[in-house]
Amino acid sequence: MLDPSGYVYEAVPSNRLQGVTTTVYQKIYEEDMYGDLHEKIELWNAKDYAQENPLTTDENGMYAWDVPVGQWQVKYEKKGYQTAYSEWLPVPPPQLDVNIGLVQNAQPYVAAVHGYETGIEIEFSKFMQPATVTAEQILVTRNGVAENGEVQLNADDILKYYDTFEWLVERLFDTMQSVFYRVSQIDDALRISVHIVAEADLRGLMSERPELNVQQEDENEWFIGCIVFRKRGGR
């Protein structure tokens, strides 16, 4: 039996994190010369039990020790993420599902754009709460004309995390039409601008940039690509 043990993830349990440094600490009590007990936190010496401390999570985000009786706490560290701690865990009983979610320090950015006849699918670099992405934050233009649309969410989606959001358009796009787009992430408030033009207008798309507080060389905030609008589920 291995405890404490569990897995590390980001946002949703299925999105496991590999390469997280997990370190287990032990709470001990020492008695002074007057008989008073004092609490002390120590790094567990796993070598005495033919184990290692710290550990690094595997491809499934898993980690596990086999510790003796006591009070234990696990620290979780990964570059680019906020450090996290488990609660203090008494052993016994077995502590077999100590699963911890980590949060990225970086702001999310637009990673990809996909086109369907019903709208635009925007893929972000990290998972987010649906309430953080609304139609008011997304501007979509077609040949210079702003499109009306909405971000559609099911009632159950409010309790979940997603890295992909669909912006539904009122006027359908033409399927199999190859068009170019430009994405601009204006600031940390996630105001997203997607400008779609035909190939003939590509030069203007590249040169006539609107007034944006971003730098062209920052690929996280500004990039150009080409998409073909398809039917949902089609190729």
C-alpha positions in Angstrom: 0.0 0.0 0.0 1.4 3.4 -1.1 0.5 6.5 0.7 0.4 9.4 0.5 -0.2 9.0 -3.2 -2.3 10.5 -6.0 -2.0 12.6 -9.1 -1.5 16.2 -10.1 -3.5 17.9 -12.8 -4.4 21.3 -14.3 -8.1 22.5 -14.2 -9.7 19.1 -15.0 -8.6 15.7 -13.6 -8.1 14.3 -17.2 -5.4 17.0 -17.9 -2.6 15.4 -15.9 0.7 17.2 -15.3 4.0 15.4 -15.8 7.3 16.7 -14.3 5.8 18.1 -11.0 8.2 18.0 -8.1 6.4 16.5 -5.1 8.1 16.7 -1.7 6.7 15.1 1.5 7.2 16.6 5.0 6.6 15.1 8.4 5.2 16.7 11.5 7.0 15.6 14.6 6.8 16.6 18.3 9.9 17.1 20.4 9.9 17.3 24.2 12.0 19.9 25.9 13.7 19.7 29.3 10.5 20.8 31.0 8.4 18.1 29.4 6.6 20.5 27.0 6.0 19.3 23.4 7.0 21.4 20.5 5.9 20.9 16.9 8.5 20.6 14.2 8.3 20.2 10.4 11.0 18.1 8.8 11.8 16.9 5.3 11.2 13.2 5.4 14.3 11.1 5.0 13.0 8.6 2.5 16.4 6.9 2.1 15.9 5.2 5.4 13.0 3.4 3.8 14.7 2.7 0.4 12.6 5.4 -1.3 13.2 8.9 -2.7 12.0 12.3 -1.6 11.3 14.5 -3.6 9.6 12.6 -6.4 8.7 13.8 -9.9 5.2 12.9 -11.3 5.2 10.5 -14.3 3.3 10.8 -17.6 0.0 10.2 -15.7 0.8 12.9 -13.2 1.2 10.1 -10.5 3.3 10.1 -7.4 3.4 7.7 -4.4 5.4 6.9 -1.2 5.0 4.3 1.5 5.4 6.2 4.8 5.3 5.1 8.4 2.7 6.2 10.9 2.6 10.0 11.4 1.4 13.3 10.1 2.3 14.2 6.5 2.1 17.1 4.0 3.0 17.1 0.3 4.4 20.2 -1.5 3.8 20.5 -5.3 6.1 22.6 -7.6 6.4 23.1 -11.3 7.9 25.9 -13.3 5.2 28.2 -14.6 2.7 27.1 -12.0 1.7 28.3 -8.5 3.1 26.1 -5.7 0.5 24.1 -3.9 0.3 22.1 -0.7 -1.9 19.2 0.5 -3.6 19.3 3.8 -1.9 17.6 6.7 -2.6 13.9 6.2 -2.7 11.4 9.1 -1.4 7.9 8.4 -3.2 5.7 9.2 -5.8 5.7 7.6 -4.4 5.2 4.0 -4.1 8.4 2.0 -4.5 7.0 -1.6 -6.3 9.8 -3.5 -4.4 12.9 -2.7 -5.1 14.6 -6.1 -4.1 18.2 -6.5 -4.8 20.7 -9.2 -2.1 23.3 -10.1 -2.8 26.8 -11.6 -0.6 28.3 -14.3 1.0 31.7 -13.6 0.8 32.8 -17.2 -2.2 34.6 -18.7 -4.1 32.5 -21.3 -3.6 33.4 -25.0 -5.2 32.3 -28.3 -3.4 29.2 -29.5 -5.5 28.3 -32.6 -8.7 29.3 -34.5 -11.0 26.8 -36.3 -13.8 27.7 -38.7 -17.2 26.0 -39.1 -20.2 27.2 -41.0 -21.9 27.9 -37.7 -19.1 30.0 -36.3 -15.6 30.3 -35.0 -13.9 28.0 -32.6 -11.2 29.6 -30.5 -8.6 27.5 -28.7 -6.7 28.9 -25.7 -3.4 27.9 -24.2 -5.0 26.9 -20.9 -8.2 25.8 -19.3 -10.5 28.5 -18.1 -13.9 28.9 -16.5 -16.6 29.5 -19.1 -17.8 32.7 -17.4 -14.4 34.3 -18.2 -15.1 34.2 -22.0 -18.2 36.1 -23.2 -19.4 37.4 -26.6 -18.7 40.9 -25.5 -15.0 40.0 -25.4 -14.9 38.7 -28.9 -15.0 40.8 -32.1 -15.3 38.9 -35.4 -15.3 40.7 -38.7 -15.9 39.3 -42.2 -14.4 41.4 -44.9 -14.3 44.4 -42.6 -17.9 44.1 -41.4 -18.6 43.1 -37.8 -20.5 39.9 -37.3 -23.1 39.4 -34.5 -22.7 36.2 -32.5 -22.7 34.6 -29.1 -20.7 32.2 -27.0 -23.0 29.2 -26.4 -22.7 27.2 -23.2 -24.9 24.5 -21.7 -26.2 25.0 -18.2 -23.8 22.3 -16.9 -20.8 24.0 -18.5 -20.7 26.7 -15.8 -19.2 24.2 -13.4 -16.5 23.0 -15.7 -13.3 24.2 -17.3 -12.6 24.5 -21.0 -9.7 25.5 -23.3 -11.9 25.8 -26.4 -14.9 28.1 -26.9 -17.3 28.4 -29.8 -18.5 31.7 -31.0 -21.7 31.1 -32.9 -22.5 33.5 -35.8 -26.0 34.6 -36.9 -25.1 34.5 -40.6 -23.6 31.1 -41.7 -20.2 31.0 -43.2 -19.7 29.4 -46.7 -18.3 25.9 -46.2 -15.1 25.0 -48.1 -14.2 28.6 -48.4 -10.5 29.2 -47.7 -10.0 32.5 -45.9 -7.2 34.2 -43.9 -7.6 35.5 -40.4 -5.8 37.6 -37.9 -6.1 37.2 -34.2 -5.3 40.0 -31.8 -5.3 39.6 -28.0 -5.6 43.2 -26.9 -4.9 42.9 -23.1 -5.1 40.6 -20.1 -8.8 41.0 -20.0 -9.0 38.6 -23.0 -10.5 40.9 -25.6 -10.1 38.8 -28.7 -10.3 40.2 -32.3 -10.6 37.8 -35.2 -10.6 39.4 -38.7 -11.5 37.2 -41.6 -10.8 38.2 -45.2 -10.6 36.6 -48.7 -7.1 35.9 -50.1 -7.3 39.0 -52.3 -7.5 41.2 -49.2 -4.6 39.4 -47.5 -2.2 42.3 -48.1 -4.5 44.8 -46.3 -5.0 42.3 -43.5 -1.2 42.2 -42.9 -0.5 45.9 -43.3 -3.6 47.8 -42.1 -3.6 46.9 -38.5 -6.2 48.5 -36.2 -5.2 50.4 -33.1 -4.0 47.6 -30.9 -1.7 47.8 -27.9 0.3 44.7 -29.0 3.5 44.1 -30.8 3.5 42.2 -34.1 6.5 40.1 -33.1 4.7 38.7 -30.0 3.1 35.5 -31.5 1.1 35.0 -28.3 -0.9 38.2 -29.0 -0.9 38.6 -32.8 -0.8 36.0 -35.6 -2.1 35.3 -39.1 -3.3 32.0 -40.4 -5.6 30.3 -43.0 -8.7 28.2 -42.3 -11.2 26.4 -44.4 -14.8 26.7 -43.1 -16.3 23.2 -42.7 -19.5 21.6 -41.5 -19.4 20.5 -37.9 -17.9 17.0 -37.8 -16.9 17.2 -41.5 -13.5 17.2 -43.2 
